[in-house]
Amino acid sequence: MTETPLMPSANEAGSFKMFRAMVGIGIACALAIVATYQLTLPVITANKAEALEKAIFNVLPGAATRVNYRWNGRRFEKISPDIHGRDVIYVGLDKDNQLIGIAVEAGGQGFQDAIQLLYGFDPYKQHIVGFQVLESRETPGLGDKIDKDAAFKANFNALDARLNDESTRLAHPIVTVKHGAKTHPWEVDAITGATISSKAVGVILNNSVQYWAPLIHQHLDELKE
């Protein structure tokens, strides 16, 4: 006796068609997202590069040109001006081609998300001499004041980043203190209502300067060539 194959019910057929349609829409959306990303990536990259370029000269007052260097584990090597990143430092030169400061990218966790920033470092005075947020998603009206509050940004006009006697690390770690409680030149006066974001900036700067300042000090002659 030959069995008759079971035919899918109307409900099963309808469910399959709906599933197929959903898969098709999902694939189409994914392709659209990828295509949009590929099309906009060059524009986004160019905009970020332009913003970084402006930030470098903003945190290094008096700089006329800049030269990019990368630490290779033994020395600083000069690299293309188009190469950026946290392993790259930007040496600012004045109109007489003399080194006046170094811009460094740094980043870390803020209150809402990661904070990316750029700071200027004077290797002669061993001070941070400029500060700018490159990217942040901190709370509007509160955490985002780290890039808008003039009093907070004034912390970084001459923030003490001197090395210890052995030139191996900072003599005094950079720390954020409660608003109005700053008594030392290596302290960051926090923003009222944005303490977590303010502290995050202090931690990011301290971690970065602890790493870069000794290397810059030990190889400063290489960066002046």
Secondary structure, DSSP 4 states (H G I P E B T S, - for coil): -PPPPPPPPHHHHHHHHHHHHHHHHHHHHHHHHHHHHHHHHHHHHHHHHHHHHHHHHHHSTT--EEEEEEE-SSSEEE--TT--STTEEEEEE-TTS-EEEEEEEEEEE-SSSEEEEEEEEETTTTEEEEEEEEE--PPTTTGGGGGT-HHHHGGGSSEE--B-TTSSSBSS--EEE-TT---STTEEEPPTT-HHHHHHHHHHHHHHHHHHHHHHHHTHHHHT-
